[in-house]
Amino acid sequence: MKTIKEKLLVANGFEKADLVLKNGNILNVFTEEIVIADVAIVGTKIVGVGKYSGIKELDCTGKYIVPGFIDAHMHIESTMVTPLELSKMLVVKGTTTIIADPHEIVNVKGIEGLDFIISATEDIPISAYIMVPSSVPATEFDTNGAGEFLAEHMSKYVNNRRVLGLGEMMCFRDVINGQQKALDKIQLFHDKIVDGHAPGINGYAVQAYRLAGVDNDHECYSFEEALDKLRAGMHIFIREGSGARNLQAIVSGFLKAGVPFDQCMFCTDDKHLEDIETEGHINYCIRKAIELGVPIAKAYKMASYNTAKVYGLKQYGAIGAGYIADIIIMDNLEKVEPKYVIKNGKFVDANFISSFKYELKDSELLHTVKIQNISESKLKFNRKDKNHVIGMIAHQITTKHLYETIPGRDGEFIPNKVYSKLCVVERHGKNNLIGIAPIKGFGIENGAIATSVSHDSHNIIVAGDNDEDIINAVNHIKHLQGGYAISSEGKIVASLPLPIGGLMSNLSCNEVKNIMKEMLVIARKLGVNPEIDPFITLSFMALPVIPEIRLTEKGIFDVEKFEFVSR
């Protein structure tokens, strides 16, 4: 590794760089212009932009050079693969850095889960920074595996070099109302970043949320909501995942109103491998933003420099002297298809990717599904003149609180194509409860889909039109010690094992992606609404902090009133 004095010799043009990208069209994020120049790299750092010579040189004439992309907020566990496997897929898409909130695995295993993620992201092909989960469990009504994760448990992580702050404050009511436990966590990270999660709040609530110390929010479902939070001084993380897609609504609204994008950045939050493979990752966000009319330079800044600036990553997000050499080379700025990716000064190729290894050492993470046998008698749901119904919304993870007449006979709910039966089965061995609700819009016929991925407490959630398949699918999840299962006519027709915390697979990205692709085809054949992601959207139906209505193992939960309406 060369000293700063040796690097200065290269920066001054006296010595050759390790690598020089020659005559490229460089996107300057500071001036938002394209500059034709060379990029000189020594070790992991860019040492200069101008006219340079290198021991190795790559002719970039006619090509575009941009900073590596940064995902401002995401959950590794939601991709269902290990951090190493995920990073292999992301880096070739141009994502060189992620800001990860591991609240999924922490809800299941607490400190053990957080230590696993920190360890598993230490030596991978991308840079991974961690936000300490703030809302474990998401509410006092949740039953998770870890119990409460309090400020006293978090203190040991405050000075970790890869911990940037406090993860999304999902318990926004506690923050707004000054609940002491929430304020203690914010105070612990007062000189770092505190991420937000506050769907649907406005007016005084936004002001209180910002005053408490929350810096940003990715839960903006409309232009108006994003603008209200932006006006309060919050950074807006424009989310484009698999289950929640908010980019078009926010970007189109900002463009029409002439709102600047300086306080905006891109995130995926939760995105499936199949969608990453077919659409892209942060590169997809850039491409879509440009298609909607965002100026090219601003779109790229939202994918790199803006995010780095928010999180205090002073050496990331730009092509300039002193910045980490995370670089993407492309033929075209609009298509956003990387031709070459450079990470820490090294070209990303098969040899680069294969040089990283990880071995899971904590076997306790492989045994987290603890449920009793389920009988049909436990799945009965009383039918009244009208019942509370969870109404699914196309391409969103929010729901509508409906009050409707549901099908059935003799006072018992009998699901059909329109109204499926949704169940949440507590799987951590805490109370063995089962919550049941009618859900409208899922559409499954002659089958059931179950999973141990159920935000954020990750109990087993299952939707189906008959009890036999519901029970069969849940029992198969127990057998797998976590995963996805589809049952039809009493038989398991597809499954994906997720034994790591009941959330992640030890298979490769391609293996998981192909299995999920096959499962999606089967789910569609069973009638699942084509405008609903049968896996990601289902996994959010038990999260009692996202409007308007949810189901936990304790019963139907009215998010607006923040109380149970049925147990």
Secondary structure as GFF3:
##gff-version 3
##sequence-region A 1 567
A	DSSP	alpha_helix	4	11	.	.	.	ID=ss1
A	DSSP	beta_strand	17	28	.	.	.	ID=ss2
A	DSSP	beta_strand	33	42	.	.	.	ID=ss3
A	DSSP	beta_strand	45	50	.	.	.	ID=ss4
A	DSSP	beta_strand	54	59	.	.	.	ID=ss5
A	DSSP	beta_strand	64	67	.	.	.	ID=ss6
A	DSSP	beta_strand	69	74	.	.	.	ID=ss7
A	DSSP	three_ten_helix	76	79	.	.	.	ID=ss8
A	DSSP	alpha_helix	83	92	.	.	.	ID=ss9
A	DSSP	beta_strand	95	100	.	.	.	ID=ss10
A	DSSP	alpha_helix	103	109	.	.	.	ID=ss11
A	DSSP	alpha_helix	111	120	.	.	.	ID=ss12
A	DSSP	beta_strand	127	132	.	.	.	ID=ss13
A	DSSP	alpha_helix	151	154	.	.	.	ID=ss14
A	DSSP	three_ten_helix	155	157	.	.	.	ID=ss15
A	DSSP	beta_strand	163	169	.	.	.	ID=ss16
A	DSSP	alpha_helix	172	176	.	.	.	ID=ss17
A	DSSP	alpha_helix	180	188	.	.	.	ID=ss18
A	DSSP	beta_strand	193	196	.	.	.	ID=ss19
A	DSSP	alpha_helix	204	211	.	.	.	ID=ss20
A	DSSP	beta_strand	216	217	.	.	.	ID=ss21
A	DSSP	alpha_helix	223	231	.	.	.	ID=ss22
A	DSSP	beta_strand	235	239	.	.	.	ID=ss23
A	DSSP	alpha_helix	247	257	.	.	.	ID=ss24
A	DSSP	beta_strand	264	267	.	.	.	ID=ss25
A	DSSP	alpha_helix	273	278	.	.	.	ID=ss26
A	DSSP	alpha_helix	282	292	.	.	.	ID=ss27
A	DSSP	alpha_helix	296	302	.	.	.	ID=ss28
A	DSSP	alpha_helix	305	310	.	.	.	ID=ss29
A	DSSP	beta_strand	327	330	.	.	.	ID=ss30
A	DSSP	beta_strand	338	343	.	.	.	ID=ss31
A	DSSP	beta_strand	346	347	.	.	.	ID=ss32
A	DSSP	alpha_helix	350	354	.	.	.	ID=ss33
A	DSSP	three_ten_helix	363	366	.	.	.	ID=ss34
A	DSSP	three_ten_helix	376	379	.	.	.	ID=ss35
A	DSSP	beta_strand	387	392	.	.	.	ID=ss36
A	DSSP	beta_strand	399	404	.	.	.	ID=ss37
A	DSSP	beta_strand	408	409	.	.	.	ID=ss38
A	DSSP	beta_strand	412	413	.	.	.	ID=ss39
A	DSSP	beta_strand	419	425	.	.	.	ID=ss40
A	DSSP	beta_strand	434	440	.	.	.	ID=ss41
A	DSSP	beta_strand	448	451	.	.	.	ID=ss42
A	DSSP	beta_strand	460	464	.	.	.	ID=ss43
A	DSSP	alpha_helix	467	480	.	.	.	ID=ss44
A	DSSP	beta_strand	483	488	.	.	.	ID=ss45
A	DSSP	beta_strand	491	497	.	.	.	ID=ss46
A	DSSP	alpha_helix	509	525	.	.	.	ID=ss47
A	DSSP	alpha_helix	536	539	.	.	.	ID=ss48
A	DSSP	beta_strand	549	552	.	.	.	ID=ss49
A	DSSP	beta_strand	555	558	.	.	.	ID=ss50
A	DSSP	beta_strand	563	566	.	.	.	ID=ss51
###
